[in-house]
Amino acid sequence: MEGVILRAPGGFGVEMRDGCNGINVTVLLWAAILAFPAPWKLKAYGLAIGTLAIQLLNVARFISLFYLGQYSATWFELAHEYLWETLLILDTVVVFWLWVGRVSRSGALRHAGD
């Protein structure tokens, strides 16, 4: 490891840049949860669990790209630019959908005018 670069003994390395840390989809999830009419306790739960889920998936993304890049530059680029970006967005949507389901089942759903 060299600063923010994880380098294999053979020379291949991946760098964790600002756009690679999952913050963009985390902000998207936070905006959706905070805008949803639910009690603050459930919002805090959704923010914590959702952020954890996104960050765990992002760690898996980073590790898989590190190993994939050692074997194929073409597959690395495909996974980096398209596959993982799509999976992170889908993860965010699924986390929000599951959280909304939990809020609805709890009966704590507030109306917009309340």
C-alpha positions as CSV (number, residue, x, y, z in Angstrom):
1,M,0.0,0.0,0.0
2,E,1.3,3.4,-1.0
3,G,-0.9,6.1,0.4
4,V,-4.3,5.7,-1.3
5,I,-2.9,3.3,-3.9
6,L,-3.2,-0.5,-3.3
7,R,-0.5,-2.1,-5.5
8,A,0.1,-5.8,-6.2
9,P,3.7,-7.2,-6.2
10,G,3.5,-7.4,-10.0
11,G,3.0,-3.7,-10.4
12,F,-0.8,-3.3,-10.9
13,G,-2.4,-0.8,-8.6
14,V,-5.7,0.8,-7.9
15,E,-6.2,4.2,-6.4
16,M,-9.1,5.2,-4.2
17,R,-10.1,8.7,-5.5
18,D,-12.8,11.0,-4.2
19,G,-15.4,9.6,-6.7
20,C,-14.6,6.0,-5.7
21,N,-15.6,6.1,-2.1
22,G,-19.4,5.6,-2.6
23,I,-20.2,9.1,-1.3
24,N,-22.2,10.0,-4.4
25,V,-24.7,7.2,-3.8
26,T,-24.6,7.7,0.0
27,V,-25.7,11.3,-0.6
28,L,-28.5,10.1,-2.9
29,L,-29.7,7.7,-0.2
30,W,-29.5,10.3,2.5
31,A,-31.5,12.8,0.4
32,A,-34.2,10.2,-0.3
33,I,-34.5,9.1,3.4
34,L,-34.5,12.7,4.8
35,A,-37.2,13.7,2.3
36,F,-39.4,10.8,3.1
37,P,-42.2,11.5,5.6
38,A,-41.1,9.2,8.5
39,P,-40.2,9.7,12.2
40,W,-36.6,10.9,12.9
41,K,-35.8,7.7,14.8
42,L,-36.6,5.6,11.7
43,K,-34.7,8.0,9.5
44,A,-31.6,7.7,11.7
45,Y,-31.9,3.9,11.5
46,G,-32.2,4.0,7.7
47,L,-29.3,6.4,7.4
48,A,-27.0,4.3,9.5
49,I,-27.9,0.9,8.1
50,G,-28.0,2.2,4.5
51,T,-24.6,4.0,4.8
52,L,-23.1,0.8,6.2
53,A,-24.6,-1.3,3.4
54,I,-23.3,1.0,0.7
55,Q,-19.8,1.2,2.2
56,L,-19.6,-2.6,2.6
57,L,-20.5,-3.1,-1.0
58,N,-18.0,-0.4,-2.0
59,V,-15.2,-2.3,-0.1
60,A,-16.2,-5.4,-2.0
61,R,-16.1,-3.4,-5.2
62,F,-12.6,-2.1,-4.5
63,I,-11.2,-5.5,-3.6
64,S,-12.8,-7.1,-6.7
65,L,-11.4,-4.4,-9.0
66,F,-8.0,-4.9,-7.4
67,Y,-7.9,-8.6,-8.3
68,L,-9.7,-8.2,-11.6
69,G,-7.2,-5.6,-12.8
70,Q,-4.3,-8.0,-12.2
71,Y,-5.7,-10.4,-14.8
72,S,-7.5,-8.3,-17.4
73,A,-7.4,-4.6,-18.2
74,T,-10.5,-4.9,-20.4
75,W,-12.6,-6.6,-17.7
76,F,-11.3,-4.1,-15.1
77,E,-12.5,-1.2,-17.2
78,L,-15.9,-2.8,-17.9
79,A,-16.4,-3.6,-14.2
80,H,-15.1,-0.3,-13.0
81,E,-17.0,2.0,-15.5
82,Y,-20.3,0.1,-15.9
83,L,-20.9,-3.0,-13.7
84,W,-20.0,-1.6,-10.3
85,E,-21.4,1.8,-10.9
86,T,-24.8,0.2,-11.8
87,L,-24.6,-2.2,-8.8
88,L,-24.0,0.7,-6.4
89,I,-27.0,2.6,-7.7
90,L,-29.1,-0.5,-7.5
91,D,-27.9,-1.2,-4.0
92,T,-29.0,2.3,-3.0
93,V,-32.4,1.9,-4.5
94,V,-32.9,-1.5,-2.9
95,V,-31.8,-0.2,0.5
96,F,-34.2,2.7,0.2
97,W,-37.0,0.4,-0.9
98,L,-36.4,-2.0,2.0
99,W,-36.4,0.9,4.4
100,V,-39.6,2.3,3.1
101,G,-41.2,-1.1,3.5
102,R,-40.1,-1.3,7.1
103,V,-41.4,2.2,7.8
104,S,-44.7,1.3,6.1
105,R,-45.0,-1.9,8.1
106,S,-44.3,-0.1,11.4
107,G,-47.4,2.1,10.8
108,A,-45.2,5.2,11.5
109,L,-45.7,6.7,8.0
110,R,-46.6,10.4,8.3
111,H,-48.6,12.3,5.8
112,A,-46.9,15.2,4.0
113,G,-49.1,17.8,5.6
114,D,-48.6,16.6,9.2
